[in-house]
Amino acid sequence: MKTIKLIQTSIILLLLILVCSCKTTKNGITTLKSKSAKFLQKKLDSQQLDAEWYSSKAKIGYRDNNQSIKFSTTIRMRKDSVIWMNVKKLGVEAARIQITKDSIYIINRIDKTFIISDFKYIEDRYSLPANFKTLQDLLLGNPIIITMDNKSTGTNQLNHFLKANNDQIENEYWLDGATFLLSQMSFNEQEQKRSLSVEQSSYVDISNFGTFPTERDIQVESRESGIISMSIEFSKIEINTAKSIKFS
């Protein structure tokens, strides 16, 4: 009997601790204590990963208004220099891509065609501004900061959010309420009616590098392209190990 009473007392004490340690709304749902814009921006800045070399494998699902496909890829990157991808479908090379600071090269093995262009190719196809640094940050899972004008903050049950906007674009960042890791960022150009949203999850700690999100869900929407969705799952991540990059 004493043992049962002890267990009951322990459970009651544990519940009291949990209740007292959280702020609750009238309906009992836990909410987060608001943080300042300066605090949240500092948390975002601390998540900027930097690597001279990066390589990984990735499984990618792609869907637009006309098609839905899945493929795997090997990715290699040298900082501020080149991004290289070998795309395979059913174990056979389907495409090879090389992106430099000013040029994009794509070999389509299936259709036996190739493209040599600049970043205007991405801008025209997806109706979104693009440059090498943005692609590099997307690959590393870095917060992409476009503007920090007119900042505002808030919370929901799970996340803190930081919003900022200027005359052209609004960007928004959602940070996990417990870890302050970036869980989602979005960018909206109201006048052009185009947007980009990136959700990040399944963070892993990589020695001498930082905390890396191994899963991404990306959605692009514009009048020209409609809705384009991509899901990416990264694996076999290597940091600062030089890799050969061949493209011809």
C-alpha positions in Angstrom: 0.0 0.0 0.0 2.9 2.4 0.9 4.4 1.7 -2.5 1.2 2.5 -4.3 0.8 5.8 -2.4 4.5 6.7 -3.1 3.9 6.1 -6.9 0.7 8.2 -6.8 2.5 11.0 -4.9 5.4 11.0 -7.4 3.0 11.2 -10.4 1.1 14.1 -8.8 4.4 15.9 -8.1 5.6 15.3 -11.7 2.3 16.7 -13.1 2.6 19.8 -10.9 6.1 20.4 -12.1 5.1 20.1 -15.7 2.1 22.4 -15.2 4.1 25.1 -13.3 7.0 25.0 -15.8 4.7 26.0 -18.8 2.6 29.0 -19.6 -0.8 27.8 -20.6 -3.8 29.5 -22.3 -7.3 29.2 -20.9 -8.0 26.1 -23.0 -4.9 24.4 -21.5 -2.8 24.5 -24.7 0.9 25.3 -24.0 2.2 28.5 -25.5 5.7 29.8 -25.9 7.1 33.0 -24.3 7.7 35.6 -26.9 11.3 36.5 -27.9 12.7 39.7 -29.3 13.5 40.1 -33.0 17.2 40.7 -32.0 17.2 37.4 -30.1 15.7 35.4 -33.0 17.9 37.0 -35.6 20.9 36.1 -33.5 19.7 32.5 -33.4 19.3 32.5 -37.2 22.8 33.9 -37.7 24.3 31.2 -35.5 22.9 28.5 -37.9 24.9 29.8 -40.9 27.0 26.7 -41.8 30.3 27.1 -43.6 32.2 24.4 -45.5 35.1 24.6 -48.0 33.9 21.3 -49.4 30.6 19.5 -49.2 29.4 16.2 -50.6 26.4 14.0 -50.1 23.9 11.6 -51.6 20.2 12.6 -51.9 16.9 11.1 -52.8 14.6 13.7 -54.5 11.0 13.7 -55.4 9.8 16.3 -57.9 6.2 17.3 -58.8 4.7 20.0 -61.0 1.5 20.4 -62.9 2.6 18.0 -65.6 4.8 15.3 -64.0 5.8 13.5 -60.8 9.2 11.8 -60.7 11.7 10.4 -58.3 15.5 10.2 -58.7 18.7 10.0 -56.7 21.8 12.2 -57.0 25.4 12.6 -55.9 26.1 16.2 -54.9 29.6 17.9 -54.6 30.3 21.5 -53.8 33.3 23.7 -53.4 32.6 26.9 -51.6 31.8 30.0 -53.8 33.1 28.0 -56.8 31.1 25.1 -58.1 28.1 22.8 -57.5 28.2 19.5 -59.3 25.4 16.9 -59.5 25.2 13.5 -61.0 21.5 12.6 -61.4 20.4 8.9 -61.6 17.1 7.2 -62.3 16.8 3.5 -61.8 20.5 3.3 -61.3 21.3 4.9 -64.7 22.8 8.4 -65.1 20.0 10.6 -66.4 21.7 14.0 -66.2 24.8 15.8 -65.1 24.7 19.3 -63.8 27.5 21.8 -63.1 26.8 25.3 -61.7 29.4 28.0 -61.3 29.1 31.6 -60.1 28.0 32.8 -63.5 27.0 29.7 -65.6 24.8 26.6 -65.6 25.7 23.5 -67.6 23.1 20.6 -67.9 23.6 17.4 -69.9 20.4 15.4 -70.4 21.5 11.9 -71.1 17.9 10.6 -71.7 17.0 13.2 -74.3 20.6 13.6 -75.5 20.5 17.3 -75.2 22.5 19.9 -73.3 22.0 23.4 -71.9 24.6 26.1 -71.3 23.2 29.2 -69.7 23.4 31.7 -66.9 21.1 32.1 -63.9 18.5 33.8 -66.1 17.6 30.2 -67.1 16.4 29.5 -63.5 14.7 32.9 -63.2 12.8 32.4 -66.5 11.8 28.8 -65.8 10.8 29.2 -62.1 10.1 33.0 -62.1 12.3 33.5 -59.0 15.5 35.4 -58.6 18.5 33.1 -58.3 22.3 33.3 -57.8 25.1 30.9 -56.7 25.1 32.0 -53.1 21.4 31.3 -52.7 21.7 27.8 -54.1 24.7 27.2 -51.9 22.8 28.3 -48.8 19.8 26.1 -49.8 22.1 23.1 -50.1 23.7 23.7 -46.7 20.3 24.4 -45.1 21.4 28.0 -44.2 18.8 30.7 -43.4 18.5 32.9 -46.4 18.3 36.5 -45.3 16.9 38.9 -48.0 15.7 41.8 -45.8 15.5 42.5 -42.0 13.4 45.7 -42.4 10.2 46.2 -40.4 10.7 43.2 -38.2 8.0 41.6 -36.1 7.8 38.4 -34.0 5.2 36.0 -32.6 4.6 32.4 -31.5 2.3 29.5 -31.8 2.2 26.2 -29.8 5.4 24.9 -31.3 7.4 27.7 -33.0 8.7 31.2 -32.7 8.5 33.3 -35.9 10.3 36.3 -37.2 8.9 38.3 -40.1 10.5 41.2 -42.1 9.6 43.0 -45.3 10.5 45.8 -47.6 8.7 47.3 -50.7 9.4 44.2 -52.8 9.5 41.1 -50.6 8.4 39.6 -47.3 10.5 36.9 -45.7 9.4 34.8 -42.7 11.3 32.4 -40.5 9.9 29.8 -38.1 12.2 28.5 -35.3 11.5 25.4 -33.2 10.3 26.4 -29.8 12.6 24.1 -27.9 15.8 24.2 -30.0 15.5 27.4 -32.0 16.5 25.5 -35.1 15.1 26.8 -38.3 12.0 24.7 -39.2 10.6 26.8 -42.1 11.4 29.9 -44.1 9.3 31.5 -46.8 9.7 34.4 -49.3 6.8 36.2 -51.0 6.8 38.8 -53.7 3.3 40.1 -53.7 3.5 42.3 -56.8 5.0 39.5 -58.9 2.8 36.9 -57.2 5.6 34.4 -56.7 6.8 32.6 -53.6 9.3 30.1 -52.2 8.8 28.0 -49.1 11.4 25.7 -47.5 10.7 23.3 -44.6 13.6 21.7 -42.8 13.7 18.8 -40.4 15.5 15.7 -39.1 18.6 17.7 -37.9 21.8 15.8 -37.2 25.0 16.9 -35.5 28.0 16.8 -37.8 31.4 17.0 -36.1 33.3 20.3 -36.7 30.5 21.5 -38.9 27.2 22.1 -37.1 23.6 20.9 -37.0 22.4 19.9 -40.5 18.8 19.3 -41.7 18.7 16.1 -43.6 15.2 16.5 -44.9 13.7 19.4 -46.9 10.4 20.2 -48.5 10.6 23.0 -51.1 7.6 24.6 -52.8 7.8 27.2 -55.6 4.7 29.0 -56.9 4.3 31.6 -59.6 1.9 32.6 -62.3 4.2 31.2 -65.0 5.2 27.9 -63.4 2.2 27.0 -61.2 3.1 25.0 -58.1 6.4 23.1 -58.1 7.2 20.8 -55.1 10.4 19.0 -54.2 11.2 16.7 -51.3 14.9 16.0 -50.5 16.4 13.4 -48.2 20.2 13.8 -47.7 22.6 11.0 -46.6 26.3 10.1 -46.6 27.2 13.7 -45.8 30.9 14.6 -45.9 32.4 18.0 -44.9 35.7 19.4 -46.0 36.8 16.4 -47.9 38.1 17.4 -51.4 36.3 15.5 -54.2 37.1 15.4 -57.9 34.6 17.3 -60.1 34.5 16.2 -63.8 32.3 17.7 -66.4 32.7 17.5 -70.1 
